[in-house]
Amino acid sequence: MIPAKEYRDGLPGECHAAYDELLGRAVRTRRLDFVESTAESHVTASARMLDDAEVLFAVWAPLITTTRVPARASLAMAAAR
């Protein structure tokens, strides 16, 4: 799930190669219609992933996350579903 067309641009430059490699390995991707990578696009992406998930395993690594949405918000959405 790619939250916005400009998502990659918002990542630190040193993360671009890893992102490109992961994207290249993906069997299937979904890109939302948002242009800018904002809190709204990230929340919407999280909600869509939760809607599509049959099983959810949550791993939280707060020191290495690049998300702009607090993990607490994503976990709250998951619990509500």
N, C-alpha and C positions, 0 to 999 in steps of 0.2 A: 504494500500500500504506500504509494507516494503521495504525500499530502498536497503538493503544489508543483507547478511547472518549474519554479525557481528554487525548489528544495535544495538541490545540489549546490547552487550558488551560495546558499546560506551556511553551508558546512565550512569548517576550517579548511584551508587549502591542503593541509597535510592529510586530510581524510578523503579527498577526491579519488585517489587511486583505489583505495579500498572500497569506496562506494561504487565506483565504476565496475570493479571486479565482481562485487556481490550482485549488482544489477545485471551484469553479463551472465551470471550463473542462474539467474532466476528463470524458472520454468514459466511463471505467469506473474504479471504485475497488474496493479490497478492504479491509475493516476487520477486523482480528483481534478475537478475543473478549476480549482483555485490557481491563480497566477503566482501570488506571493505566498511565501512560507510564513504563516502567522499562527498565533494561538488558535484562531478559529479553524484554520485548515488542519492543524494537528488534532484538535478535539474531534473534528468531523472524521478524520482518518481513523482515530481510535475507536469511535463509535461504529464505523463501518466494519472494522476488523472484528469487533465484538459481535456484531450482528451476524457475520459470516462464520464465526467460530462454532464448532461443535464441542470442542474441549479447549480449555484455556490453562496454560501453565504460565505463571507470572514470575519473572526474575527481575529484581530491581537492583541496579548498580548505579547508585546516585552520583558516584564520583566520576563516572565516565559517560554519562548520558549526554546527548546533544539535543534532546527534545526541549521544546519551549513550553511544554505542558507539564505541570507538576505530576509526578507519578501518582500522587494521592488522588488526583482527579480521574485518572484512567482506572485506578483500582476501584474507586467509588462507582464509576460507570459499570465496571464488570460485576460488582456485587449487586447492583440494581437489576442486572439482566438475569 
